[in-house]
Amino acid sequence: MLQTGDWAFVLSNADTLLSGLVITVGLTLSGLSLGFLLGFPAGAVEVYGNGPLQRVVSVAGVVLRGTPIVVILLVLFFIVSISQSAFVTATVGLGLRSAAYQSQIFRGALQSVDEGQLEAARSIGMGRFEAIRRVVVPQALRRSMPGFQNEFTIVLKDTSIAFAIGLAELLTQGYNLFTQSGRSTAVLEVFVVISAVYFVLTFVTNRGLDRLSDHYAIPSGENT
């Protein structure tokens, strides 16, 4: 049952949750950004690359998608030791995992652009790379918006796994709030607030991406 005193306790410790929220948002954005920087080229390689390189990228993607994110983070932090910073390690882990999924989003988007457009661009004197960059990529990026929205939600939720390497993001800060204070009766209130924060972040971002997607939507008949 919700207690007034427990709500007051949560509000009085809002700064603790806020510090976790800052880490969660930063980790989400950095992980998505790294995922994009690696995922888009990987998707392009799977569509346009040569045989050996395609196989390497494809196998790497399968391995990353098939490995639990907590295992990736633990390996990077305790075995590979890419950084003493838990935030940097979590960014790399989330970024690599996101790249594996984003590569498939972009691969599908690139393949959805009619091959005839690439041939038409080549026929007017464009090189293959230039035709892909100027004709195919702009359309593929717009078509990848829905998939990217879903990936944002996934990465946002996956940030909670960073507790495994000692990073105090939003969920961990909430857990610490009632365990370290001894205020066990505030469990429900703390998690109601945390759930609301996750919902607001997801809702606001997806609405923003919806508007962006509508603004840059390919007009009907453009790709025919």
Secondary structure as GFF3:
##gff-version 3
##sequence-region A 1 224
A	DSSP	alpha_helix	4	12	.	.	.	ID=ss1
A	DSSP	alpha_helix	14	48	.	.	.	ID=ss2
A	DSSP	alpha_helix	51	66	.	.	.	ID=ss3
A	DSSP	alpha_helix	69	74	.	.	.	ID=ss4
A	DSSP	pi_helix	75	80	.	.	.	ID=ss5
A	DSSP	alpha_helix	86	112	.	.	.	ID=ss6
A	DSSP	alpha_helix	115	123	.	.	.	ID=ss7
A	DSSP	alpha_helix	128	131	.	.	.	ID=ss8
A	DSSP	pi_helix	132	136	.	.	.	ID=ss9
A	DSSP	alpha_helix	137	143	.	.	.	ID=ss10
A	DSSP	alpha_helix	145	158	.	.	.	ID=ss11
A	DSSP	three_ten_helix	159	165	.	.	.	ID=ss12
A	DSSP	alpha_helix	170	181	.	.	.	ID=ss13
A	DSSP	three_ten_helix	184	186	.	.	.	ID=ss14
A	DSSP	alpha_helix	187	215	.	.	.	ID=ss15
###
